[in-house]
């Protein structure tokens, strides 16, 4: 009898452990073959594996309608996760928040938070819109500012009375991250009257579209010396157009970009990209740390805040690019995510990634 009871207890242990495992669905707004969003998912999965969490990733393929369909399936399906992580890409978050009411699923926003108008809408209707437990966004405005400032430093000041021609490739008008990066770019521009912004175009984050735009812009502004891009795909599209016109990146024209894809890191090492900002692929991983702690009843808003701007975007010099390039193929990015958790820490513990970039 005792042996049978012991056997039953042993057999029940995996089920009990499984029941206590926090489950998360990440509604990825990107394409399933898009370098940035795939690396973002890989970092989240590395965190989930370290922290003993279940993570499922659904790609919306940059289609808001598909994102809404996936959100309904998650929130209204028979096997709902504990948490849904989403991005306010193209302003879809409020409707997903509304759908979550009564589902028992907690929401967590990353990368693109709610706009001020959306925040007021949700605060004014608590019976209709449950509050997300937290929001993590990147330092996009600062990144746009620092990127242009560093890019301008790549060329000597022009003779008196002359200016340096600049082209800018922004992402999407209705994406908060794109708006903030462009705002930072314009703040830096205001400090440098010697730079003439010839035109801002919206490349939709895509290489091919930026290539087509740059081909036309180069004919219009042949003296362009600086090209600012809100991501790496647009930078490489513009770069192709300039190369086809006989302009050498890093010599005749200087390019900047955001993202730490292997291609971008190698281009920084080779000097084809003169300025590179990256590191925001890690934001979803830090969200997983917070969800892990929330599932264990630990207070994740230890300073009373629920919305954080995390300084994950940082300048990548050639030395850092070489180091990061080696980490790309490491499944855990060389990190033990448990050390970032509040579990087992003193009450005074503060999440280190919320205040300073984690060096890899």
C-alpha positions as CSV (number, residue, x, y, z in Angstrom):
1,X,0.0,0.0,0.0
2,X,2.8,2.4,0.9
3,X,4.7,1.5,-2.2
4,X,1.6,2.2,-4.4
5,X,1.1,5.5,-2.7
6,X,4.7,6.5,-3.2
7,X,4.5,5.6,-6.8
8,X,1.3,7.7,-7.3
9,X,3.1,10.6,-5.6
10,X,6.1,10.3,-7.9
11,X,3.9,10.1,-11.0
12,X,2.1,13.2,-9.9
13,X,5.3,15.3,-9.5
14,X,5.8,16.2,-13.1
15,X,2.2,17.2,-13.5
16,X,2.3,19.4,-10.5
17,X,5.5,21.0,-11.7
18,X,4.0,21.5,-15.1
19,X,0.9,23.1,-13.6
20,X,3.1,25.6,-11.8
21,X,5.1,26.5,-14.9
22,X,4.1,30.0,-16.1
23,X,2.8,29.9,-19.7
24,X,3.4,32.9,-22.0
25,X,2.4,33.7,-25.6
26,X,4.3,36.4,-27.5
27,X,2.4,38.0,-30.3
28,X,5.3,38.9,-32.5
29,X,4.4,41.7,-34.9
30,X,7.2,40.9,-37.4
31,X,7.7,38.5,-40.2
32,X,8.6,34.9,-39.2
33,X,11.8,35.3,-41.3
34,X,12.6,38.9,-40.3
35,X,16.1,39.0,-38.8
36,X,15.3,41.4,-35.9
37,X,12.1,39.8,-34.8
38,X,13.5,36.3,-35.1
39,X,16.5,37.3,-32.9
40,X,14.1,38.9,-30.5
41,X,12.1,35.7,-30.2
42,X,15.4,33.7,-29.7
43,X,16.4,35.9,-26.8
44,X,13.0,35.5,-25.2
45,X,13.2,31.7,-25.7
46,X,16.6,31.7,-24.1
47,X,15.2,33.5,-21.1
48,X,12.2,31.2,-20.9
49,X,14.4,28.1,-21.0
50,X,16.7,29.4,-18.2
51,X,13.7,30.4,-16.0
52,X,11.6,27.3,-16.5
53,X,8.8,28.9,-18.4
54,X,6.6,27.9,-21.3
55,X,6.8,30.3,-24.3
56,X,4.9,30.1,-27.5
57,X,5.5,32.7,-30.3
58,X,2.9,33.6,-32.9
59,X,4.0,35.8,-35.8
60,X,1.5,38.3,-37.2
61,X,3.6,38.8,-40.4
62,X,3.2,42.6,-40.1
63,X,-0.6,42.2,-40.7
64,X,-2.8,44.0,-38.0
65,X,-5.8,41.8,-39.0
66,X,-3.8,38.7,-38.5
67,X,-2.5,40.0,-35.1
68,X,-6.1,40.5,-34.0
69,X,-7.1,37.0,-35.1
70,X,-4.2,35.5,-33.2
71,X,-5.1,37.6,-30.1
72,X,-8.7,36.3,-30.2
73,X,-7.5,32.7,-30.5
74,X,-5.2,33.2,-27.5
75,X,-7.7,35.1,-25.3
76,X,-10.9,33.1,-26.2
77,X,-9.4,29.6,-26.7
78,X,-9.9,26.7,-24.3
79,X,-6.2,26.6,-23.2
80,X,-5.3,30.2,-22.3
81,X,-1.8,31.1,-21.2
82,X,-1.1,33.0,-18.0
83,X,0.4,35.9,-19.9
84,X,0.1,37.5,-23.4
85,X,3.0,39.7,-24.4
86,X,2.2,42.1,-27.2
87,X,3.5,45.1,-29.2
88,X,1.4,48.2,-29.9
89,X,2.4,48.0,-33.5
90,X,0.1,50.1,-35.7
91,X,-1.9,51.0,-32.5
92,X,-3.6,47.6,-32.1
93,X,-3.1,47.3,-28.3
94,X,-6.3,48.9,-27.0
95,X,-8.6,46.4,-28.9
96,X,-6.5,43.5,-27.6
97,X,-6.7,44.8,-24.1
98,X,-10.5,45.1,-24.4
99,X,-10.7,41.5,-25.7
100,X,-8.7,40.3,-22.7
101,X,-11.4,41.4,-20.2
102,X,-12.6,38.4,-18.2
103,X,-10.1,36.0,-19.9
104,X,-7.9,35.5,-16.9
105,X,-4.9,36.3,-19.1
106,X,-2.5,39.1,-17.9
107,X,-1.1,41.4,-20.6
108,X,2.4,42.8,-20.9
109,X,3.4,45.4,-23.5
110,X,6.9,45.6,-25.0
111,X,8.7,47.9,-27.5
112,X,5.7,50.1,-28.5
113,X,3.7,51.2,-25.5
114,X,0.4,52.9,-25.5
115,X,0.1,56.5,-26.9
116,X,-1.0,59.2,-24.5
117,X,-4.5,59.2,-26.0
118,X,-4.7,55.4,-25.7
119,X,-3.5,55.6,-22.1
120,X,-6.3,58.1,-21.2
121,X,-8.9,56.0,-23.0
122,X,-8.0,52.9,-21.0
123,X,-7.7,54.9,-17.7
124,X,-11.1,56.4,-18.2
125,X,-12.8,53.1,-18.8
126,X,-11.5,50.6,-16.3
127,X,-14.6,48.4,-16.6
128,X,-13.9,48.0,-20.3
129,X,-10.1,47.9,-20.4
130,X,-8.1,46.0,-17.8
131,X,-4.7,47.5,-17.1
132,X,-1.6,45.7,-18.5
133,X,0.7,44.6,-15.6
134,X,3.6,46.5,-17.1
135,X,5.1,48.1,-20.2
136,X,8.7,48.0,-21.3
137,X,9.8,50.3,-24.1
138,X,13.2,51.1,-25.5
139,X,15.1,54.4,-25.4
140,X,14.1,55.1,-29.0
141,X,14.2,58.9,-28.9
142,X,17.7,58.9,-27.3
143,X,18.8,56.4,-29.9
144,X,17.7,58.6,-32.8
145,X,19.4,61.5,-31.3
146,X,22.7,59.8,-30.5
147,X,22.8,58.1,-33.9
148,X,22.6,61.3,-35.8
149,X,25.0,63.1,-33.5
150,X,27.6,60.3,-34.0
151,X,26.9,60.3,-37.7
152,X,27.6,64.0,-38.1
153,X,30.9,63.5,-36.2
154,X,32.0,61.2,-39.1
155,X,32.5,64.1,-41.5
156,X,34.6,67.2,-41.2
157,X,32.7,70.5,-40.8
158,X,31.9,72.1,-44.1
159,X,33.4,75.4,-45.3
160,X,31.7,78.5,-44.0
161,X,28.4,79.1,-45.8
162,X,28.0,75.5,-46.9
163,X,26.0,72.6,-45.5
164,X,26.2,68.8,-45.3
165,X,23.3,67.1,-47.1
166,X,21.4,64.4,-45.1
167,X,18.8,61.9,-46.1
168,X,16.6,60.1,-43.4
169,X,14.8,56.8,-43.7
170,X,12.2,56.5,-41.0
171,X,10.0,53.4,-40.4
172,X,6.3,53.8,-40.3
173,X,4.3,57.0,-39.4
174,X,1.9,55.0,-37.2
175,X,4.6,53.1,-35.2
176,X,5.6,54.8,-31.9
177,X,9.2,53.5,-32.0
178,X,9.6,55.0,-35.5
179,X,8.1,58.3,-34.4
180,X,10.4,58.5,-31.4
181,X,13.6,57.7,-33.3
182,X,12.7,60.3,-35.9
183,X,12.0,62.8,-33.1
184,X,15.5,62.2,-31.6
185,X,17.0,62.6,-35.1
186,X,15.3,66.0,-35.4
187,X,16.5,67.1,-31.9
188,X,20.1,66.4,-32.9
189,X,19.5,68.2,-36.2
190,X,18.4,71.3,-34.4
191,X,21.8,71.4,-32.7
192,X,23.7,71.2,-36.0
193,X,22.7,74.0,-38.4
194,X,25.6,72.9,-40.7
195,X,23.5,69.9,-41.6
196,X,20.7,70.2,-44.2
197,X,18.0,67.5,-44.0
198,X,17.0,67.2,-47.6
199,X,14.1,64.7,-47.1
200,X,12.6,62.2,-44.7
201,X,11.0,59.2,-46.3
202,X,9.1,56.2,-44.7
203,X,10.6,52.9,-45.9
204,X,8.2,50.8,-43.9
205,X,11.3,49.0,-42.3
206,X,11.9,47.3,-45.6
207,X,15.1,46.9,-47.7
208,X,13.5,46.9,-51.1
209,X,11.3,49.9,-50.5
210,X,14.3,51.9,-49.1
211,X,16.4,50.9,-52.2
212,X,13.7,52.2,-54.5
213,X,13.4,55.4,-52.5
214,X,17.1,56.0,-52.3
215,X,17.5,55.5,-56.1
216,X,15.1,58.4,-56.7
217,X,16.5,60.6,-53.9
218,X,20.1,60.2,-55.0
219,X,19.2,61.7,-58.4
220,X,17.5,64.6,-56.6
221,X,20.2,65.1,-54.0
222,X,23.5,63.9,-55.5
223,X,25.6,65.6,-52.9
224,X,24.3,63.6,-50.0
225,X,27.0,62.8,-47.5
226,X,25.0,61.4,-44.6
227,X,22.2,58.7,-44.5
228,X,20.3,58.2,-41.2
229,X,18.1,55.0,-41.1
230,X,15.7,53.9,-38.3
231,X,16.7,50.2,-38.9
232,X,19.3,48.1,-40.7
233,X,17.1,46.8,-43.5
234,X,16.4,50.3,-44.8
235,X,20.1,51.3,-44.4
236,X,21.2,48.3,-46.5
237,X,18.5,49.1,-49.1
238,X,19.7,52.7,-49.3
239,X,23.3,51.6,-49.3
240,X,22.7,49.4,-52.4
241,X,21.4,52.4,-54.3
242,X,24.4,54.5,-53.4
243,X,26.8,51.7,-54.3
244,X,25.2,51.3,-57.7
245,X,25.8,55.0,-58.3
246,X,29.5,54.5,-57.5
247,X,29.4,55.9,-54.0
248,X,31.4,54.0,-51.4
249,X,29.8,53.5,-47.9
250,X,32.0,54.8,-45.1
251,X,34.1,56.9,-47.6
252,X,31.9,58.9,-49.9
253,X,28.8,58.7,-47.8
254,X,28.3,57.7,-44.2
255,X,25.4,55.4,-43.1
256,X,23.8,54.8,-39.7
257,X,21.4,52.1,-38.6
258,X,19.5,50.5,-35.7
259,X,19.6,46.7,-35.1
260,X,22.3,44.2,-34.2
261,X,21.7,41.6,-36.9
262,X,24.8,39.6,-38.0
263,X,24.8,41.5,-41.3
264,X,24.7,44.9,-39.5
265,X,27.4,43.9,-37.0
266,X,29.7,42.7,-39.9
267,X,29.0,46.0,-41.7
268,X,30.1,47.9,-38.6
269,X,33.2,45.9,-38.4
270,X,34.0,46.5,-42.1
271,X,33.2,50.2,-41.8
272,X,30.3,50.2,-44.3
273,X,28.1,51.3,-41.4
274,X,29.7,54.3,-39.7
275,X,27.3,54.3,-36.8
276,X,25.2,51.4,-35.4
277,X,22.8,51.3,-32.5
278,X,21.6,48.0,-31.1
279,X,20.5,45.8,-28.2
280,X,16.7,46.2,-28.2
281,X,16.3,42.6,-29.3
282,X,16.8,41.9,-25.6
283,X,13.7,43.7,-24.3
284,X,11.4,40.6,-24.6
285,X,13.9,38.6,-22.5
286,X,13.8,41.1,-19.7
287,X,10.0,41.0,-19.9
288,X,10.2,37.2,-19.3
289,X,12.2,37.8,-16.2
290,X,9.5,40.1,-14.8
291,X,6.8,37.6,-15.8
292,X,8.7,34.8,-14.1
293,X,8.8,36.9,-10.9
294,X,5.1,38.0,-11.1
295,X,4.1,34.3,-11.4
296,X,5.9,33.6,-8.2
297,X,4.1,36.4,-6.4
298,X,7.1,38.8,-6.3
299,X,6.4,42.5,-6.8
300,X,7.8,43.5,-10.2
301,X,7.0,47.2,-9.7
302,X,9.4,47.6,-6.8
303,X,9.6,51.4,-7.3
304,X,5.9,51.9,-7.8
305,X,6.2,52.2,-11.6
306,X,4.5,50.0,-14.2
307,X,5.9,51.7,-17.4
308,X,9.6,51.6,-18.0
309,X,11.9,53.1,-20.6
310,X,14.8,50.6,-20.7
311,X,18.2,51.8,-21.9
312,X,18.8,48.7,-24.1
313,X,19.8,50.6,-27.3
314,X,23.5,51.5,-27.2
315,X,26.2,52.5,-29.7
316,X,28.1,49.5,-31.1
317,X,31.7,50.1,-32.0
318,X,33.7,47.6,-34.0
319,X,35.0,45.8,-30.9
320,X,31.5,45.3,-29.4
321,X,30.3,44.2,-32.9
322,X,32.9,41.5,-32.9
323,X,31.9,40.4,-29.4
324,X,28.2,40.3,-30.2
325,X,28.8,38.5,-33.5
326,X,30.3,35.6,-31.6
327,X,27.3,35.4,-29.3
328,X,24.8,35.1,-32.1
329,X,25.1,31.3,-32.3
330,X,25.1,30.8,-28.6
331,X,21.7,29.5,-27.5
332,X,21.7,31.5,-24.2
333,X,23.6,34.5,-25.5
334,X,26.2,33.8,-22.7
335,X,23.7,34.8,-20.0
336,X,22.2,33.2,-16.9
337,X,18.8,34.9,-16.8
338,X,18.2,33.6,-13.2
339,X,20.7,36.1,-11.9
340,X,18.4,39.0,-13.1
341,X,15.4,37.7,-11.2
342,X,14.3,39.0,-7.8
343,X,13.8,35.5,-6.5
344,X,15.9,34.8,-3.5
345,X,17.2,38.4,-3.5
346,X,17.0,41.0,-0.7
347,X,14.0,43.3,-0.6
348,X,16.2,46.2,-1.7
349,X,16.9,44.4,-5.0
350,X,16.3,46.4,-8.2
351,X,16.2,44.9,-11.7
352,X,19.6,45.9,-13.2
353,X,18.4,46.0,-16.8
354,X,15.9,48.7,-16.1
355,X,18.5,51.3,-15.3
356,X,21.6,50.3,-17.4
357,X,22.3,48.3,-20.6
358,X,23.5,44.8,-20.0
359,X,26.8,44.2,-21.6
360,X,27.3,41.0,-23.5
